[in-house]
Amino acid sequence: MNKQQHTAKIADLANQYGRQVFQTAFRLLGDSHLAEDITQEVFLKLFKKTPEAFDKILNWPAYLKSMASSSAIDQLRRHKRLSEQPLEPGENQTSSLGNQEAKDPFGHLATQRDLASFRKALTALTAQDAQVFCLRHVEEMSYREIADLLDISTSLVGVTLHRAQQKLSQLLGESQFLGAGYEITG
């Protein structure tokens, strides 16, 4: 694959999976501008990969979502280091609740506060723990998909997920974001 073909392949991937990458980043960051930055970062990183590395990737959607979640977690860590304040909702953020916000402003405020606490707690996890947690609970990937993507065993996925949930539970207490109530191995 020459440089022109390499560039064309990345452009095709961006056209085909750019929205999914953005959505993955947005779900973690809650900020459309930061999610756009992460989307660009993910596709720019592909230019550094060799054509041989491209041939080894069997599941592009999963690979790109993994890159997006990892980059978004890194962004949360950078933000934490710079400000030591949780991300607060800004004017450029889109509410996923829509009209629900107008009907229950206190509920919306509590949800935003919970999300900020969750994002801050996520930065306290190791990179692998955070990534496995996000791939399982944000991207809803199966243990097998995560194991294949990260080149680890399904049992290590389970152990890592359990460790991440324990740490988040310690940091947050019981929360709707931990996913323990509906966790099914698979």
N, C-alpha and C positions, 0 to 999 in steps of 0.2 A: 504494500500500500504506500503510494507516494504521498507527499505533503498535501497535495490538492485533494486526493481521495480521503485522506485523514480529516481534513477540514470539512469536506462534504459529509462525511459520516457523522461528525459532531453536530453539524447543522441539522441533519436529519433527526438525530437523537433529541436535539433541543426542540425541534418542531413537534416531534412525536410525544415526548415525555416532559417538556418544560412545565406544563400546567401541573402535573403530578408532583414534580420537584418543588414548585412554588407552594402547593397545598401542604406538603409535608413540612416545609419550613414555617409556613404561616401557622399551622396547628401548634407548633412548639413555641414560636415567638410571639404570635398574636399581633404582629405589626407587618403591614403589607410592604412598607419600604425595606425593612430588614429582610423580609422573605424574598423580595426581588433581588437584593444584594446576594443572598445565599444562592439563589438560582443561578445568577451570573457566575458566582464563585465555583459552583459545581461544574458548570460547563467549561469554564476556563481551566479547571484542573485537568480536564480530559485532554487538553492540548499537550500536557506534560507526559501523558502516557504513550508508550510505544505501541506500534501496530501489533506487536506480539501480545501485549497486555490486553488489547481490545479483543483478540481472538479467544482469550481465556474466559471472558465474561459471557456466561450462558443466559443470564436473566437480567437484561438491561433495566426494566422497571424496578426490580428489587435492588439492584446495584445502585441506581441513581437515588432511590429513596433512602438507602443506607447512607450515601454520601450527604444527602440533604439533612438527614437527622443528625449526623455527626457534626456537620458544619454549623447547624443551628445550636447544638449543645455547646460547641466551641464559642459561638457568639454570646450565648448566655453567660458562659464563664468569663469572657472578656468584659462583658457589661458588669458582672459582679465584681471583678477585680478593680475596674475603673471607678465604680460608684459605691459599691457595697450596699446598693439599694435595689429592691426588686423592680423589675420592669413594671411601669405603671401604664394604664391605658392612655393612649394619646389621641389626638384628633385624626391621625391618619390610620387609625385602626378601625376595622369593620366589625361590628357586633354580629356574632353568629346567632344572637338571640332575636334580632330584628325587632318586631313590635313588642316582644316580651319585655324589653327594657322599659318601654313606656308604661306598661301595665304593672310592672313590679321593679321600680328603681332600686329598692333596697336589696332585693334578690340579685339583681344584676351587679350591684356594687359588691355584694358578698362573693359572687362568682368571680368577679375580676380580682378581688383580694385573694381568693383561694388559688386562682391561676398564677398570680404573681408569687405566692408562697411556693406553689408547686415548681415553678420555673427556677426559683432560687434553690430549692431543695435538690432539684435535678442536677445542679452544678456541683453538689457535694458528692455525687456518685463518681466512681471511676468511669473512664471513658467507655469501657466495654459494658459495664453495668447499665449506664445510661442509654447506650445504643440498643442493647438487647431489650430493655424496658420499652423504649420508644418504638422499636420495630414490632414488638408484640402488642402493645396497647394503643399506640397511635396509628401505626400502619396496619395493625391486625394481621400480621404475618403468623404463620404456624411455626411451631418449634422446628420442624423439618426445614422450612424455608429459611429461617434465621440461621440454622446450623449450616446449611449449604452455602448461604451467602457469606457467612463469617468464617467458614472452614473450621468449624468446631463440632463436637458431638451434640446430639439432642439432649443428652443428660447434662452436659455443661450449660446448655441454654437454660434448662430448668433450674440448675443450681444458681446460675448468674441471675436469673429472673427472681428467684426466691430471695437472694441476697439483696438485690435492688429494692424489692418490695419491703423487706425488713428495715433497711436503712431509711427509705422514704417514710415508712410507718413511724419510726423513731423520730424523724424530723417533723412530720406533719400530724401525727396521730391518725386516727381513722379518717379516711378521705375518699371521696368519690373517684379520685384520680388514680388510686392504687390498683384497681382492677381485680383485687383478690376475690371479690364476691362472685365473679363469673369466670374465673380462670379455669380453663380445661386444657390439659396437656394434649399435644397432638402433633 
